[in-house]
Amino acid sequence: MKQTRPIITEKSMTLARNGWYSFAVAAFSRKENIAKEIGALYNVTVKEVRTIRRKGKMHRTGRKMIMKQRADWKKAMVRLAKGQKIAIFDIGEETAK
C-alpha cells in the first residue's frame, strides 16, 4: 500500500486526542491490510479499524476551466492499543484562554 498518509485537520486532531487517528489509504485496501501497514509504519498496535469510501470532488482546471473529477479515495480511522500514540498527531497541550 503506497498511498497511506495521515490526514491532518482540526477535526482529525480533536479525534486523535480521543484515540482515533485518520489516514487516507488506497481505495482497494482491506481493514486487515490497513492495520498491518499502520502498525509497521509507526510501530504501534492497531486495535480497531473503521473505513469509509469518499467520492472525488469536481474541480475546474486548465485554460478553459474544464470540469474534471478527482479520484475516489478511502479514509481509515484507527484506534491504537492503550497508552500508544502517533507522533505526527501530537500537537502538545493547548493553552487555555
N, C-alpha and C positions, 0 to 999 in steps of 0.2 A: 504494500500500500504506500504509494509515493505521496499522496495528496493529504496526508494527515497534518493539520496545522491548528493551533489554538485560535479560538475566537475571543478577541479582547474587546469587550464593550462594557458600558456601565452595568448593564443587566447581568452579563456573564461574571463580572467582578463581584456583584452582590450575591449571585448564586455560589460563587467559589467560597465565599465566607461561610456558606451553609454546607459546603462539602460537595457541590456539584460543579464539575469542570466541563466546559463546552469546547468541542472540536469540530472542524469541517473535515469530513472524511470522503473517500471515494464513494460514488453513488452505488456501486455494486457490493460494497463490503458488508460482512455479516457481523453480528454482535460479538461472536467469539473471536473473530479476527481483530476487531477493534480493541477488545480487551487485551489481547496479546501484544498488539502493536504499541498501545499506550503504555502498557506495563514495561515493555522493553525500552522504549524511548526515554521514559522518565524514571525508571527503576522504582516503580510503585506497584501495589497490588490492587487491581480493579475488582470491586465487589459487585457493581451493578452497571448496566449499560442501557440507556434509552435512546432511541433513534427517531428521526423524523425526516421525511423527504421534502425538500424545498424546491419549488418551481423557479426557474431562472427568470429574472426580470427583463422587461423590454427596455432598450435604451437606443438613443439616436447616435449615429456615428457617420463619419465621413463628410465630405464637402457638401453633399446633397442632403445630409441629415436623414439618412435612410434608417428605418426602424429595424433593429435586429434583436434577437432574443439571446440572452446569456444562457449558459448550460445549466441544467438541473443539477442539484447537489444534495448531499445528505449531511445532516447535523447530528452529532452524537453527544450525549450528556453522560458523563461517567461519575460514579461515586467511588471513592477510594476507601481502603481499609482505615480503620480508626487511627488517628494520630499521623497520617501521612498527608503531605501537601505537594503541590507542584509549584516550583519557584516562580515561574512566569506569571502566575496569577496572584502572587503575594505582593500587595502594594503597601503593606505596612499598616499600622494603626492610623486612622484618620483623626485629626484633632477636632474636638467639639467646639463649635462656635457659640 
